[in-house]
Amino acid sequence: MLHRHLCAVTTAGAMTICTLTAGLVWETRVVAQDLPTSGHQFDAASVKVNRTRGSTTRRIEQDRLTYLNITLGEFIQMAYNVKHYQIEAPSWVIDYGSSDRYDVIAKAAMPASPDSLRAMLVPLLAERFQLALHRETRALPVYALVVAKGGPKFKEGDGGETLVMPDGTGAMKYQNYPMAALAALLSVLPTTGRPVLDRTGLTGRYTFTANLQNVPAGLTRADQKNAIIQSDTPAFTALQEQLGLKLEPDRASIDMIVVDRAEKTPTDD
């Protein structure tokens, strides 16, 4: 059953990134004070522990958000518009393989943009999970994704939908894919080991096929995804040979969200 409630919504700012010359910079501020209030809210919402362990659903409609079998960390990513590497939290919150997963079905009073619906998660997470967090700006080792000598080895997409799918050979086909998304993908690979920032200067959406982790052919889509995440093959060589891109070590100031408190069991609907 959907539970009706009234609550103010705060809208998260975008990620802050700047290159540092030296030293470690710390800046701590309270999220609730740092983020502006939008006044939007979910009219009704159901938040439950996922018991099915079935497939994952991610769907946003005009006035409704349906996310099933999702970690709390992913909900935090959506609510505060940050990348996975920008969240420091207990493993049960942030790990991709966490068994603590949740179903959220929420409806707004009227149609809203996808970004507005995601922002409405902020008060919902605070209310149901007793989520408390703060921001810190930290200087961290990063990689810069840049164009290698000779230029990129791919072309502009056709302007259609962004899709990622296996091609049957162990590689993945990326259609109309932005470089920022590729940088985010590289950031979560264990063999990369640090955040990757897009500094290619390529602002379009591109189509290419790549097997960055030397994944074997013949795997199911789910097994191929797991193989990419769990692979111990670094993407550095394949990235340059197949796509004409490379990773350069650097250091940057990253705006982090640090989870101070979160309950595993959300409050009742």
Secondary structure, DSSP 8 states (H G I E B T S, - for coil): --EE-----B------EEE-SSS---EEEEHHHHS-B----EEEEEEEE--S----EEEE-SSEEEEEEEEHHHHHHHHHT--GGGEE--HHHH-TT-S-EEEEEEEESS---HHHHHHTHHHHHHHHH--EEEEEEEEEEEEEEEE-TT--S-EE--SS--EEEE-SSS-EEEEEEEHHHHHHHHHT-TTT-S-EEE-S---SEEEEEE-TT---SS--HHHHHHHHHH--S-SHHHHHHHHSEEEEEEEEEEEEEEEEE--SS----
